[in-house]
Amino acid sequence: RVAVLSGGGSGHEPAHAGYVGTGMLHAAVAGDVFTSPSADAVLAAIRAVAGTAGALLIVKNYTGDRLNFGLAAELARAEGIPTEVVVVADDVALRDTVEPERRRGIAGVVLVHKVAGAAAAAGASLAEVAREATEAAAQLGSMGVALGPCTVPAAGRPGFTLGEGEVELGL
């Protein structure tokens, strides 16, 4: 069966490891907090779970994720592992000012995990799993909400402040 993989920077758990299981992801690759996993780590995951049916990488639309997952896909193909990539760009917070291809991939990626995982579990080919994931990604729209700020370890301080009873919508 087709192996379905995803991943990204840590800090938004249970993503992505929480979505590994029957009918979902076969593997999740985690980077450091807010940092994409390396291409080597992604390639190691592909090697660990992909069989002859190949691998589908579901990638959120961030530069580091696209570069590292894309490079890993190229390396896997060079090793003879059929590999496809689907990019999820579902953030609609700035839909009037940001072109669709430049939008971030956020919470909607979980639904793409499920669509692709179910197709793979049903025995669909790599091309079909990729097509279904691509179609699902194209129909998604998500918006982030923060109930409080996060602290990026390298910065050592919160990235923004919220007053009592405030939320940040579309961050």
C-alpha positions in Angstrom: 0.0 0.0 0.0 1.0 3.6 -0.5 2.7 5.1 2.6 1.4 8.6 3.6 3.9 10.8 5.5 3.8 14.4 6.8 5.5 16.5 9.4 6.9 19.9 10.1 8.3 21.9 13.0 7.5 20.9 16.6 5.4 23.1 18.8 1.9 22.4 17.6 1.4 18.9 19.1 -0.3 16.6 18.6 0.7 17.4 15.1 2.0 15.4 13.5 2.8 12.3 15.5 -0.8 12.3 16.9 -2.1 11.6 13.4 -0.1 8.4 12.8 -2.4 5.4 12.7 -4.7 3.2 10.7 -6.3 5.2 7.9 -4.1 8.3 8.5 -0.4 8.8 8.4 2.2 6.0 8.3 4.9 8.3 9.6 5.4 11.8 10.9 8.7 13.6 10.8 9.3 16.4 13.4 11.8 19.2 13.3 12.8 21.4 16.2 10.3 24.0 17.5 9.0 26.0 14.4 11.8 24.4 12.3 11.3 22.1 9.4 12.7 18.6 9.7 15.8 18.0 7.6 15.7 16.3 4.2 17.8 13.5 5.7 15.2 12.9 8.4 12.3 12.9 5.9 14.2 10.5 3.6 14.9 8.2 6.5 11.1 8.1 7.2 10.3 7.4 3.6 12.8 4.5 3.5 11.3 3.2 6.8 7.7 3.0 5.7 7.5 3.1 1.9 7.1 -0.2 -0.1 6.8 -0.8 -3.8 3.6 1.2 -4.0 5.5 4.4 -3.0 5.0 7.3 -0.7 2.9 10.4 -0.6 4.3 13.4 1.3 1.7 15.9 2.6 3.5 19.2 3.1 2.4 22.4 4.6 3.1 25.5 2.5 6.2 26.8 4.4 9.5 27.4 2.6 11.6 25.0 4.8 9.0 22.3 4.6 8.7 22.6 0.8 12.5 22.6 0.4 13.3 19.7 2.7 10.3 17.4 1.9 10.8 18.2 -1.8 14.5 17.3 -1.7 13.7 14.1 0.2 11.2 13.2 -2.5 13.8 13.8 -5.2 16.3 11.6 -3.3 13.7 8.9 -2.8 12.8 8.9 -6.4 16.5 8.6 -7.3 16.6 5.5 -5.1 13.7 4.0 -7.0 11.0 4.8 -4.4 7.9 6.2 -6.2 7.2 9.5 -4.3 4.7 12.3 -4.8 4.2 15.5 -2.9 1.0 17.4 -2.2 1.2 20.9 -0.7 -1.5 22.2 1.6 -2.1 26.0 1.6 -5.3 26.4 3.5 -4.9 29.6 5.5 -7.7 32.0 4.5 -7.1 34.8 7.1 -5.6 37.1 4.4 -7.4 35.6 1.4 -8.1 39.1 -0.1 -4.4 40.0 0.0 -2.4 36.8 -0.3 -2.5 34.7 -3.5 -3.6 31.1 -2.9 -0.2 29.6 -3.7 1.4 31.8 -1.0 -1.0 30.9 1.8 0.3 29.0 4.8 -0.6 25.4 5.5 -2.3 25.2 8.9 -5.0 23.1 10.6 -6.8 21.9 7.5 -3.8 19.6 6.7 -5.3 17.1 9.2 -8.3 16.6 6.8 -5.9 15.9 3.9 -4.1 13.4 6.1 -7.4 11.6 6.6 -8.4 11.7 2.9 -5.0 10.4 1.8 -4.8 7.8 4.6 -8.2 6.4 3.8 -7.4 6.2 0.1 -4.1 4.4 0.8 -5.8 2.0 3.3 -8.4 1.2 0.5 -5.5 0.2 -1.8 -5.6 3.1 -4.1 -2.5 3.7 -6.3 0.0 6.4 -5.6 -1.4 8.6 -8.4 -5.0 8.2 -7.0 -4.0 8.9 -3.4 -2.1 12.0 -4.6 -5.1 13.1 -6.7 -7.6 12.7 -3.9 -5.2 14.6 -1.5 -4.7 17.4 -4.0 -8.5 17.7 -4.5 -9.1 17.8 -0.8 -6.4 20.4 -0.3 -7.8 22.6 -3.0 -11.2 22.7 -1.2 -9.9 23.6 2.3 -10.0 26.9 4.2 -8.7 27.3 7.8 -8.0 30.2 10.0 -5.8 30.2 13.1 -7.0 31.4 16.5 -4.6 32.1 19.5 -5.8 32.2 23.1 -2.4 33.3 24.2 1.1 34.0 22.7 3.8 31.5 22.2 7.4 31.9 23.0 9.8 30.9 20.3 12.9 29.4 22.1 15.4 31.4 20.0 13.7 34.7 20.9 13.1 33.9 24.5 10.0 36.1 24.8 6.4 36.0 23.6 5.8 37.0 20.0 2.8 39.2 20.9 0.6 40.1 23.8 -3.1 39.7 24.4 -5.2 41.5 27.0 -7.5 39.8 29.5 -10.3 38.1 27.6 -8.8 38.8 24.1 -8.1 36.3 21.3 -6.1 36.7 18.1 -8.0 35.7 15.0 -6.2 34.9 11.8 -2.7 35.1 13.1 
